[in-house]
Amino acid sequence: MRRLVADVDTGIDDMLALIYLATRHRAGEIELAGVTTIAGNTTVDQVAVNTRWVLDLCGCSDVPVGLGPTAPVCLPLTTTPETHGDDGLGYARPPREVSEGLLVDCGEPTGRVLTTTDVWEAAFRHGPADFVATGPLTSVAMNPELVSRFDSLTVMGGAVDYRGNTTPTAEWNFWVDPDAAAMTLNETRQRGWDVTLCHLGVTETILVTPDDIARWGLPGELGTLVKDALRFYFEFHDNEGIGYCAQVHDLLAVMVALGAVSYGTVDKVLAAVPDDRGAITTATPADEDREHVAHGKSAMVHVLDSVDPDDVRAETQRTFATLTPTR
């Protein structure tokens, strides 16, 4: 069974990614070995509350949630209330008592809040695991030795030969912590990490509409959360001229991490662009990169270059149809 650790900044599209992962975990199709949180769409404390709420509504109180860094590697934190709402979930507001769930480790009270390293170390004790990051790469950059223990990394971020969504050249996750993005690309080249990058050029093709919500038919509090969160997201995209729909980048990333949909990649050596915050470019392979390849280590990043949005829609429908919310 595939074991996965997710690092999130929940976030409306992170919310859908978590529901997808939690549903498959509860069905016994995968093991969601832990979820760690990072400051990004909102503060790390609010991200943790949002994450715990979503997992609990999906019946996954057994999945531990860990708190990561409160700010990017060097820069002050920039959040996105205009995109994701004041609390990160649009018009939805987590109940105040949800924060008590953060003092739970696999169902047992611990009296303390878990950290990213707590959750990652616990995951490794039970076997190999893959890793998916749907927010800024701060925790990855700060913990390269631990990250090296994951079998593979899937990252939602960046704009490769494609326009940015925050600046003309930069995607938001890479823009909010450009130092972490640069450090991660450098570590990938030095350590030969197996990294798949889900960048804007492909993730922007994955759309959710009001008709999709109706087809999912999620009842109860979870259904209300999804409707309230996505209504805000639809309005944001509509105001941006995209239409009354939502680009759900992170849902695609977790499906790619699990190999749940067919997709294509092209291998590239990527590097951060100096003095262009969050921008990345295709680099000319250096001698050290060729050396890594010659010794069985890839210095390349597997850059997503194709996916069928209908496959993503069908996989979402298949998975969500199996979910009976807890309340």
C-alpha positions in Angstrom: 0.0 0.0 0.0 1.3 3.5 -0.9 2.2 5.6 2.2 2.1 9.3 1.8 3.0 12.4 3.9 1.4 15.7 2.8 2.8 19.2 3.6 0.0 21.7 3.1 -1.1 25.3 3.6 -4.8 24.8 3.7 -6.1 26.7 1.5 -9.2 26.0 -0.5 -7.6 23.8 -3.1 -5.5 22.1 -0.4 -8.9 21.4 1.3 -10.0 19.4 -1.8 -6.6 17.6 -1.9 -7.0 16.6 1.8 -10.5 15.3 1.3 -9.3 13.2 -1.6 -6.4 11.8 0.4 -8.5 11.3 3.5 -11.2 9.5 1.6 -8.7 7.1 0.0 -7.0 6.6 3.5 -10.4 5.8 5.1 -11.2 3.4 2.3 -7.9 1.5 2.9 -6.6 2.4 -0.6 -3.6 4.3 0.7 -2.1 5.2 4.1 -2.0 8.9 4.8 0.9 8.7 7.3 0.7 12.3 8.4 -0.1 15.8 7.4 2.2 18.7 8.2 1.4 22.4 7.9 3.2 25.4 6.6 2.5 29.1 6.6 1.3 30.2 3.2 -2.3 30.9 2.3 -2.8 31.8 5.9 -0.9 31.5 9.2 0.5 28.2 10.2 -1.7 28.0 13.2 -4.8 28.6 11.1 -3.6 26.1 8.5 -3.3 23.5 11.3 -6.9 24.2 12.5 -8.2 24.1 8.9 -6.4 20.8 8.3 -7.5 19.1 11.5 -11.1 20.2 10.7 -11.1 18.7 7.2 -9.5 15.5 8.3 -11.9 15.0 11.2 -14.9 15.7 9.0 -13.6 12.9 6.7 -13.4 10.5 9.6 -9.6 10.6 9.8 -8.9 11.7 13.4 -6.2 9.0 13.3 -4.0 11.0 10.9 -1.6 13.2 12.9 -1.2 16.9 12.1 2.1 18.7 12.7 3.0 22.4 12.9 5.7 23.7 10.6 7.6 27.0 10.4 5.6 30.2 11.0 7.4 32.2 8.3 9.4 31.7 5.1 13.2 31.1 5.3 14.2 34.7 5.1 11.2 36.9 4.1 8.2 38.0 6.2 5.0 35.9 5.5 2.6 37.1 2.9 -0.9 35.5 3.1 -3.7 35.5 0.6 -7.1 36.5 2.2 -8.2 37.9 -1.2 -7.9 34.5 -2.7 -8.7 32.1 0.1 -10.6 34.2 2.6 -9.6 35.5 6.1 -9.2 32.0 7.6 -8.1 30.3 4.4 -11.3 28.5 3.6 -13.4 31.1 1.9 -16.7 31.7 3.6 -16.3 28.6 5.9 -15.2 29.1 9.5 -13.8 26.3 11.6 -15.5 25.7 14.9 -13.3 27.0 17.8 -13.2 23.6 19.5 -11.3 22.1 16.5 -8.0 23.5 17.8 -8.3 20.9 20.7 -7.8 18.2 18.0 -4.3 19.4 17.5 -3.3 17.9 20.8 -4.1 14.4 19.4 -1.4 12.0 18.1 -3.0 9.1 16.3 -6.0 9.2 18.7 -4.1 9.5 21.9 -3.8 12.8 23.9 -0.3 14.0 24.2 -0.7 17.4 25.9 1.4 19.1 23.2 1.2 20.2 19.7 3.1 18.0 17.2 5.8 19.4 14.9 6.7 18.6 11.3 9.7 16.6 12.4 7.5 14.6 14.9 5.1 13.6 12.2 7.8 12.8 9.6 9.9 10.8 12.0 6.8 8.8 13.1 5.9 8.1 9.5 9.4 6.7 8.8 9.2 4.4 11.8 6.4 2.5 10.0 8.0 2.1 6.6 8.8 3.9 3.3 6.8 6.9 2.4 6.4 9.4 -0.4 5.9 13.1 0.1 3.8 15.8 -1.5 4.0 19.5 -0.9 1.1 21.8 -1.9 2.3 24.9 -0.2 5.6 26.9 0.1 8.7 24.7 0.4 9.9 26.1 3.7 9.9 22.8 5.6 11.5 21.0 2.8 14.3 23.5 2.6 14.8 23.5 6.4 15.0 19.7 6.7 16.9 18.3 3.8 18.3 15.3 5.7 14.7 14.2 6.7 13.4 14.9 3.2 16.1 12.7 1.7 14.5 9.7 3.5 11.3 10.0 1.4 11.2 7.8 -1.7 9.8 10.6 -3.9 8.7 14.2 -3.7 5.8 15.7 -5.6 5.7 19.5 -5.5 2.9 21.9 -6.6 4.7 25.1 -7.5 6.6 27.1 -10.1 5.9 28.2 -13.6 8.1 26.5 -16.2 8.1 28.2 -19.6 4.8 29.7 -18.6 3.5 32.9 -17.1 3.2 33.3 -13.4 0.1 34.0 -11.3 1.7 36.4 -8.8 4.2 38.2 -11.0 4.7 37.8 -14.8 7.3 35.1 -14.1 6.5 33.6 -10.6 3.9 31.2 -9.2 2.6 32.0 -5.7 4.1 29.1 -3.7 7.5 29.8 -5.1 7.1 33.6 -4.8 6.1 33.5 -1.1 9.3 31.7 -0.1 11.7 32.0 -3.0 14.7 31.0 -0.9 13.0 27.7 0.0 12.3 27.1 -3.7 15.9 27.8 -4.7 17.2 25.7 -1.8 15.0 22.8 -2.8 16.1 22.9 -6.5 19.7 23.1 -5.4 19.3 20.1 -3.0 17.6 18.2 -5.8 20.6 18.6 -8.0 23.1 17.8 -5.2 21.3 14.9 -3.6 19.5 13.4 -6.6 16.1 13.7 -5.1 13.3 12.1 -7.2 11.1 15.2 -7.7 8.0 15.7 -9.8 7.0 19.3 -10.3 3.3 20.1 -10.9 3.6 23.6 -12.3 1.1 26.2 -13.4 1.2 25.3 -17.1 -0.6 22.1 -16.3 -2.4 22.7 -12.9 -4.3 25.7 -14.3 -6.1 23.3 -16.6 -7.8 21.5 -13.7 -11.1 23.3 -13.0 -13.9 22.7 -10.6 -17.4 24.1 -11.3 -20.7 24.4 -9.3 -21.9 21.4 -11.4 -19.0 19.3 -10.0 -20.0 20.1 -6.4 -23.6 19.0 -7.2 -22.3 15.7 -8.7 -20.1 15.0 -5.6 -23.1 15.2 -3.4 -21.1 15.6 -0.2 -23.7 15.8 2.7 -23.5 17.2 6.2 -21.0 19.6 7.6 -18.3 18.5 5.0 -20.7 19.3 2.2 -21.4 22.7 3.7 -17.7 23.4 4.1 -17.0 22.5 0.5 -19.8 24.7 -0.8 -18.9 27.7 1.4 -15.2 27.5 0.6 -15.6 27.0 -3.2 -18.2 29.7 -3.5 -15.6 32.2 -2.3 -13.0 30.6 -4.7 -15.5 30.8 -7.7 -16.0 34.5 -7.0 -12.3 35.2 -6.8 -11.7 33.4 -10.1 -14.7 35.2 -11.7 -13.3 38.6 -10.6 -10.0 37.6 -12.2 -11.7 37.1 -15.5 -11.3 33.3 -15.4 -15.0 32.5 -15.0 -17.2 31.2 -12.3 -15.0 28.2 -11.6 -11.9 27.4 -9.6 -8.4 26.2 -10.6 -7.6 23.4 -8.1 -3.8 23.0 -8.5 -3.3 20.9 -5.3 -5.9 18.3 -6.1 -3.9 17.4 -9.2 -0.6 17.3 -7.3 -1.8 14.7 -4.8 -3.2 12.5 -7.6 0.1 12.7 -9.4 1.9 11.8 -6.2 -0.2 8.6 -6.0 -0.1 7.8 -9.7 -3.9 8.0 -9.7 -4.2 9.6 -13.1 -2.2 9.4 -16.3 0.2 12.2 -16.9 3.3 13.1 -18.9 6.6 14.6 -17.8 9.7 16.0 -19.3 13.0 16.0 -17.4 14.7 19.3 -16.9 17.4 20.8 -14.8 15.8 23.7 -13.0 17.3 26.7 -11.3 16.1 29.8 -9.5 16.4 33.0 -11.4 18.6 35.5 -9.5 16.9 38.7 -8.6 13.6 37.5 -9.9 11.6 36.4 -6.8 10.2 32.9 -7.2 11.0 32.6 -10.9 12.7 29.5 -12.2 14.3 28.6 -15.5 15.7 25.6 -17.3 19.4 25.5 -16.6 22.1 24.1 -18.8 23.2 20.8 -17.2 26.5 21.3 -15.5 29.3 18.7 -15.2 28.2 17.9 -11.7 24.7 17.1 -13.0 26.1 14.8 -15.6 28.1 13.1 -12.9 25.0 12.5 -10.8 23.2 10.9 -13.8 26.2 8.7 -14.6 26.2 7.4 -11.0 22.5 6.5 -11.1 21.2 9.7 -9.5 19.0 12.1 -11.4 19.8 15.8 -11.2 16.7 16.4 -13.3 13.2 17.4 -12.1 10.3 15.5 -13.7 8.3 18.5 -14.9 4.6 17.8 -15.6 3.7 18.6 -19.2 0.4 16.9 -19.8 -2.7 15.5 -18.0 -6.3 14.9 -19.0 -8.6 17.1 -17.0 -11.4 14.6 -17.6 -9.3 11.9 -15.9 -8.9 14.1 -12.9 -12.6 14.9 -12.8 -13.5 11.2 -13.0 -11.0 10.2 -10.3 -12.4 12.9 -8.0 -16.0 11.7 -8.6 -15.0 8.1 -8.1 -13.3 8.8 -4.8 -15.8 11.4 -3.4 -18.7 9.0 -4.1 -17.2 6.5 -1.5 -17.1 9.1 1.3 -19.7 9.1 4.1 -18.8 12.2 6.2 -18.8 11.7 9.9 -21.3 14.5 10.5 
